[in-house]
Amino acid sequence: MHRYLKTIPAVVGACALLFVLCFSAYREGLFFDADLYPLEIALIGSAGAAGLLGCLRPGTVRVRLWSYAPFAIAAVYGLLLALHPASVKGTTDAFLRWTAYGSWAVLLGVFFSEPRRREAGWVVLQLAGAFLVCGGLAGWFGWIGFPGIVFRSDQAELAATGARLAGFLQYPNAYGAVVACFALLQWQLLISRKKGLSLAAALLLVPALASLLLTESRGSILALAFGFVLSLALRDGRHRGYGLAAAGLSVGLSAAAAHSAFAAMKHGSPGQGVWMLLGAAAVGALILHRLRPAAADWRMREGDGRAILARAASAVTSVPGGLLVLLLGLAAAYALLAGGDTGGTRVSGNFETAAARQLYYADALRMFRDHSWLGMGGESWRMQVGLYQSRPYIGNEVHSGYLEILIDTGLLGFLLLAGMLILYAWMLRKRTKAAAAWGPAAVLLAHSAIDFDWSYGFVWLLLLYWLALHLADRDGAGEGAPKPSQVAPSWQEAPPAQSAQAALPAQAGSPAPPPRPPAARPRLRPAAPLCAALLLGFAAAALPAAWRSAAAAREHDASLAAAAYPAAQAAHLRAALSANPAWTRIRLELAPLLPKGERASLLAAGLRYEPQSAPLQYQLGMTYAELGDPAAARDRLREALRRGRFDREAQNAAIARMATLAESYASAGWPDKSRVAAEAAAEFYERYRELYRKTYEGRDNPWNDKERALFSGAKTNAASALLLLGRTEEAKEILREVAEENSPEWRERAKERLRQLEPGSD
């Protein structure tokens, strides 16, 4: 009976862990904070309860000290909240995320403290991986309709065949990194002593690799190669030959499956690609499972024609044979995918997206140089990118998790992050099987250096889960630990031999066995109250903020549903803003629904939470223009354009608004206001032109591109402002430029104005 009572918590806990992993993957990988708030509440509350229980009832729950490491980074974000960060909401959300990550680590450490639960943890990991891989493939084959599960583009540098697998994460590169991690995990589990795990790994390896190839993610493939080499170097030398052969066979079969899937997608019948995938997965599973070292007993049998197969299997699973199979598999993959018009053409060309990252990284390092020690808080990149942008590009993410931490939290946060990873590495070196942990972990950590994987909560939950599964194994037995039936239960007082002897009836004249001493009552560890206080302190700080943020997210969703009814939409947005006043997006959506006076007050109040927000400054400037205050409009728009220098839409609109305002004031007989507005329009235009002159000095300047005519509107409106200021010759020169550009509407306006200024020009 006691055995079943110990099994129930393991099953319940495993189901909870499986739900968290699958839910977080399905909800776009928890990229959006609104999806994460409910989970944050559950994780933080559960961790606080675990800490309190461990303090009140010693021995029932033991929180591992290593699991507190993520709280150090959360503390940095908490400190930044008191130091006026660039974004109060962004910093609060980052504080909540890292508090939730720490709570997740605490709960994992508690759950994985027993061997039976660790075994359940391995099953959970396999099921979560199967859900992620099979769910993505089902979307590719058209069996489920999930938004963005297949990324489509007609640009070859983004998608060679027009389609890339993005999975539930809706981003091919991040999804590729995760399935690459799972693929390497399956490769490691092929030699598991547990037949169930080994068979599941053999079945999932080819689909996981095929999913990776369908993402066309070059960075993920390189990260997998790095993790594979690391795992191979740390692997027992007796199994390296089999590992090489298994990798080569799986790569070749998955490339064939991906080639068929790409072709089926291109011909408009993606579901036809499933047959090759099923065949490759079945063949791969059969061969991989039969060749594994634990199944080598059939090679020892004599007769019935097995001797030749045994010798062939031994040759293939030797290091030279395995290396040959790997090279053949890579060659087959290259021939199938890197040639012709299949998805692999991104591997051998179209490196524009990789080159663009150099601009992001250079600008991010400039941000870091200006705020080296503590950074600027959460969402620093989005708040500051317009100010530091060196070239025109669209980059809402810095595309490097390490750089994001660096500009968010400065050297302090970055060193704490590095310290956490070093701590885990130092602890894992003591465990005999922990070397297997670093291959899959290295895939996620390496790819995060070149993309924004860490913006996905699922990636951190998965990484901490994988590390905790090994860190919690104090004996270092890893996945190959003895079965619970082979380990003496914790409640057993004596070894089995002594227990059996004690159960025999005492012989005549023999002394009676000594009485069993009473079980020692668990004592309260001195650190337990401090650990409980830490967890409860973070819970007290985070839970109210998470609760209010979740309420604001619900009201915001309700406002989107009520978009057809402005009054109801405004009511929901007001409720959302009341729950979370720091949410600038809500202010920007509510502002157009309000009268001009109230709108200005609403937007101005938002500057307390995001004083460096270019969209907020821009909307406030436009509102002041409507209110008839050109000086205030000029100041706000000037700051907005300074923080969004390459925002062409905002630049053009600001110049047009101030020029139109100047003309209306001139017509109404208000020369002072007209001059203020006209000078503002001219100033914005001159700064805009100078920006492009400096940026493209010595290169082709888009400003002078008459065919694309990107700036014809700004030029025409600036000319109108210059005319009001009496700068007629400058205005004429600008209008002549526009008259030669390929923009029919603005060209005709420029010619008409020139005819008015030069009546005899025709």
HELIX and SHEET records of a PDB file:
HELIX    1   1 HIS A    2  TYR A   26  1                                  25    
HELIX    2   2 GLU A   28  LEU A   30  5                                   3    
HELIX    3   3 ASP A   33  LEU A   56  1                                  24    
HELIX    4   4 LEU A   65  TYR A   68  5                                   4    
HELIX    5   5 ALA A   69  LEU A   81  1                                  13    
HELIX    6   6 VAL A   88  PHE A  111  1                                  24    
HELIX    7   7 PRO A  115  TRP A  140  1                                  26    
HELIX    8   8 GLY A  167  LEU A  169  5                                   3    
HELIX    9   9 PRO A  172  LEU A  189  1                                  18    
HELIX   10  10 LYS A  195  THR A  215  1                                  21    
HELIX   11  11 ARG A  218  LEU A  234  1                                  17    
HELIX   12  12 GLY A  237  HIS A  239  5                                   3    
HELIX   13  13 ARG A  240  LYS A  266  1                                  27    
HELIX   14  14 PRO A  270  GLY A  273  5                                   4    
HELIX   15  15 VAL A  274  LEU A  291  1                                  18    
HELIX   16  16 PRO A  293  MET A  300  5                                   8    
HELIX   17  17 ARG A  306  VAL A  316  1                                  11    
HELIX   18  18 VAL A  319  LEU A  337  1                                  19    
HELIX   19  19 GLY A  343  ARG A  346  5                                   4    
HELIX   20  20 GLU A  352  ASP A  370  1                                  19    
HELIX   21  21 SER A  380  TYR A  388  1                                   9    
HELIX   22  22 GLY A  401  LEU A  428  1                                  28    
HELIX   23  23 ALA A  434  ALA A  437  5                                   4    
HELIX   24  24 TRP A  438  HIS A  447  1                                  10    
HELIX   25  25 ASP A  453  SER A  455  5                                   3    
HELIX   26  26 GLY A  457  LEU A  471  1                                  15    
HELIX   27  27 GLY A  478  GLY A  480  5                                   3    
HELIX   28  28 PRO A  484  GLN A  486  5                                   3    
HELIX   29  29 PRO A  496  ALA A  503  1                                   8    
HELIX   30  30 ALA A  527  ALA A  561  1                                  35    
HELIX   31  31 PRO A  566  ALA A  579  1                                  14    
HELIX   32  32 THR A  584  LEU A  590  1                                   7    
HELIX   33  33 ALA A  591  LEU A  593  5                                   3    
HELIX   34  34 LYS A  596  GLY A  606  1                                  11    
HELIX   35  35 ALA A  614  GLU A  626  1                                  13    
HELIX   36  36 PRO A  630  ARG A  643  1                                  14    
HELIX   37  37 ARG A  648  ALA A  668  1                                  21    
HELIX   38  38 PRO A  671  THR A  695  1                                  25    
HELIX   39  39 PRO A  702  ASN A  704  5                                   3    
HELIX   40  40 SER A  712  LEU A  724  1                                  13    
HELIX   41  41 THR A  728  ALA A  739  1                                  12    
HELIX   42  42 PRO A  744  LEU A  757  1                                  14    
HELIX   43  43 PRO A  759  SER A  761  5                                   3    
SHEET    1   A 2 VAL A 150  ARG A 152  0                                        
SHEET    2   A 2 ALA A 163  LEU A 165 -1                                        
END                                                                             
